[in-house]
């Protein structure tokens, strides 16, 4: 079968600075000003998202609010209003479903849509993307950017290409050319560590990556090398999946003050394990792999994991393993600002929650 016979029409829609945009919409006094959504300066919070006015000063999502304040001291810091965000997200989601049932949400503010076959009978994915963006603005007074491409990888990158309030269309015959001119840091799935390694090897653009053979990429990057070989050529066969499997369940907490007392930390892990156990029983689900997340005072973050031979959602067992994993860290010699526990390899397949709050703003 020719590759052209299997081409899909994929749209990736990404709301622009979603949380901050909702705050500016609902409070006219904030419009045109550097709005930073998250904890207040002086606390231990992080930036959920920020307006484009704040981004000009270097403020970014997941940045500590103290650092955001240092970069933008005149910024307006506001606390998250998740009810308003979920309400707007639901409106946007309903618009998506008017066009296709193949909607894969990634978070409250972005989703993939497969419109190869759609409810409107419109053969043009570009026109559908334009309609959707117009509908979103009409019904929410919020803007969205979109990417249109024959696969998810390219569509996601394209949606970020003309932000805010932009539309980028990459036709099948332009995919490789588009990928070749991209900086490696723009590639979804290439993190900072991989980017640094690629730069050291002379790989700075998609064109550079494309020069490497699959064998050499596997030697340099392990199994991920196969993925890099394919995306360098704009190849991504993943389908848009409207129902996804919950992959993990967990909780974490950033402390108001750095913690060095191991007794206190162990007591906290007991508490956290109980909360996780209660939550998993309500779903209900259980998991085999227990992961401990530790963030030290200087923001260094490490994880330690252990896989059991059986499924569990028992607080005592979760806590016991977490404490054993804690012994593999520098807790006690380095102060801790955040602790978290999660369970993965779950035994239940369920629909992904629309109300998830994991944002890639």
N, C-alpha and C positions, 0 to 999 in steps of 0.2 A: 504494500500500500504506500502510495506517495505521501510524503509528509503534509503536502497541501490539503490532502483529503481529511486530515485529522485536526486542522487548525480550529482553535476555539476563539471566541470573542469575549475577552475578559476585561472587566472594568474594576479598577481599584479606586474606591472613593475614600478620601481622607479629609475630615473636617479641619478647618484652619484654626489653630490655637484654641481648640474647642472650649475648654473650661474658661479661659480668659475671655473668649468671644461671648460666651453666655453672660458672664459678669458685666461686660461692656454693654451688651444688648439690654440687660435688665436695669442697669444703672447708667443713665446718659452722662453723668458726671465723670465716668471713667473712660469715655470714648476718646480715642486719640492719645491716651496717656499710658505710661508703662505699668501695666497691671501684672502682678506676680501672684499666682494662686498657690497656696501652701501654708506652711507654718510661718509664724512671725519671726522677725530677726531677733536674735538673742536666745531663741529656743533651739531644739534639736531637729526641727523639721527639714523637709526638702521641698523643692519647687515641683509642683504637679505639672504645671505648664505656665506659660507667660505670653503676654501679647507681643506682637511683632515690634511694638515700640520699645519693649524691654529687651528684646533679643538683639537690638542694635548695640546694646551695651555689653553683650556677651553672656547674658543670662540664658540658661538652658534648663530643660526638664531634668529632674533628678539631682540638680545641684543643691548643696546645702543652702538654706535660706540666709545664713550668715555671709556666705560668699556672694550670694545674689545681692545682698544689701551693700557689700563692699563695692561691687561693680556698678550698682544702680541705687545709690542712697536715696534718691528722690522717687524711687518706685513705690507704687501703691500695693501693699501686701494685703491680700484678702483670703479668708478661709474658704475651703471648698464647700460648695453647696450641691451635694450629690443628687438631691431630689430634682433640682432644676436641670442638672446634666442628664439624668436618666429620662426625664420627661422629653427633653429635646432629642435624645438618642432614639427614643421609641417612635417619635414622629418620623425621623429620618429612616429608621428601619422599615416602617410601614410603607414609605415611599418605595424603597427597594423592592418590596414584595409585590408591588403593583406591576413590576416589570418582569420579575423572574422568581422562581422558588429556589433557585440555586444561589443563595446568599450565604457567605461564610464570614461571620463577624470575627474580627481580631480583637476588638475592644469596644468601648462605648463610641469611639469616634472614627472607626475605620472598618471597612469590609471589602471583600471581593464579591463580584457578581459575574456569573456566567450568563451572557445574553445571546449566546449562539442561537438558541431558540427562546423566544420571549413572548410574554402575554400580549404585547402590542403588535406582534407580527412585523416589527420594524427590522429590516435587514442591516441597518447601520448602527453599529455600536457607538460610533461617534455622536450621532444624533440622540441616542438614548442617554449617553453621558451628559450631553448638554441639557436635555430635558430634566434629568434627575437633579442636576445642580441648580437649575432654575426653580424647580419645585421645592427643593430644600430651602432656598432663599425666600421664596414666596410664603412658605408655611412656618419658617422658624426665624427669618431675618438673619440667618447665619450663612457664611460662605463655606464652600467645600471645593477642594481641588480633586482632579480625577486623572487617572492614567488609563489609556485604552491600548491594549496589545494582545497578541495571540497567546500569551501565557502569563502566569501570576508574577513571576520574577520581574519581567520587564514592565508589567502594568504597575507594580508597586513603586519601582524606581521612577517611572514616568509621572506618577501622581505627585511626586515631590519636586519635579523638575521646574514647574512654573508656579510655585506657591508664592503668596496666597491667591486663592480664587482663580486658579488656572486649570487649563485642560491641555494635556499632551497626548497626542496620538502617534503610536509607533506601528506602522503597517508591517505586515510580515516581511516584505522585501527590504525594510529598513532596520530590522532588529539587530543584525550583526554590526552594522555601521554604528548604530546607537550605542551598543554595548562597548564597542572598541574605543570610543572617545571618552568613556566614563573614567573618572578617577576611581581607584580601587576602594577608597573609603566610602564611595557611594553604593558599593555592592552590598545588598542585603545578605547577611550571613558572614561577612568579613568584619570581625571585631578589631579592636585596637591592637591587640597582641599579634594577630595574623597580619594586619596591615603593616606593622613594624617589620615583621619578618619578610613580607613580600617586598617592601621597599629596599631592605638589605640585599635582596636577590635581584634588584633592578626591575621589579614588577610594580609599576605605578599607575598603569591604565589597563583597560580591558584589552587593548591591542597588545600590550606587553604580556599579559596573562595568556593570550591566545597563542603566543609563540611557543609556549611550553607544551611538551607532549604529555599525554595522560600518565604515562609511566613515570616521568620525572616529577610531575605534580604529586603523585602518590608517594614517591620517595621523600619528597620535601614536606608534605603535609598529611601523610597517612591517608585514611579512607576519604577524608574531606577533599583530597586531590581530585577524585572522580567528579565531585560536585563542581569544583572550580573549573575543571576542564569543560564541563557542559555549559555552565553559565557564561563562560568566556565566549561561547558561540550562541548565546541567547536561547539555549535549550532548557526547557522546564516542562515536564510532562505531568506535574501535579494537577489533580482535578480540584475544582471548587467544591468543597464539602460543606453542605448546610448543617450537618449534625456532626459535632466533633466529640471526641472522647476526653473526659476530664483526665488529665495526666498526673495530677498531684493535688494534695490538700495540705495546707499548712498555715502557720501564723508566725509573725515576727513582731518585735517591738523595739523601737529606738528609745533608749533611756534618757531621762531628763538630765542626768549626770553620768559621767563615765564610771564604770563599776570595776573594782579590782578584787572584791571580797568573794572568794570561791564558795563559801557557805551560802552567801546570798544568791549567787548565780545558780547553784544547785537547787535551791528552793524555788527560784524562778522557773527553772526547767520543769520541776514537778507541776507547777501551776500551769505552764504553757501546755504540757502534755495532757493535762486534764481537759483544758479548753479544746484541744485538737480532738481528743477522744470523744467528747460530747458532740462536737460538730460532725465528725465522721459517722457517728451512730445515727444522727438525724437524717443523713443523706439517703440510705446508709451505705457505707463502703469501708474497706480495710485495705491496707497496703503492705508490701513486703520490704521496700527500701526506705530506710529512715535517714534523713539528711539533716545535719546540724549546720547552721549558718552563723558565722561569727564576724562581726565588723569591729575592728579595733579603733582606738581613739583617733588614730591618724587616717581613718577611712580604709585602710587595708581590709579586704574582705576575703575570707576563706570558707570553704565548705568541706565537710567530712561526711562520708556515707557508709552505711552498712546494710547489707541485704540479708533478710531472714529467710529461712526455708519455708515459712508459712506466712499467711496473711494475719495482720493484727490491727486492732484499733483500741487496744487496751492501754489506758494511761500509764499504768505501772511499767509495762514493757517498753512503751515509747520513751518514757523518762529514763529507764535504765540504760537503754542503748544510747540515748542522747548524752548521758553523763559519761559513758565510755568513750564516745566520740570527742567529748570535751577534753579528755585527757590527751588527745592527739593535737591539741591546739596550745597556744601560748597563754591561755587564760590563767590568771594568777601572777604572771610576770608582766603581762601587758593589760592595760585597762581596756574595757569593752564598752562600746556605745550601742551595739545592736546584737540581739540574739534571735534566732528563729529555728523552728523545727518544721520539717515537711515530710510527708509520706508519699511515695510514688509507687509505680507498678501496682496500681489499684485493681481491684477485682470486680469493678462495676463499670459498664459502659452507659453513659448518660448523655443527654443533650447538653451542649455548652450553654452556660447561663448568659443571657444577654446583659444581665446586670453586673458582669464582671467589671472590676475597676483596675485592670492591668492595662495601662495606657502606654502607647508608643506615640506620644504627641509630637 
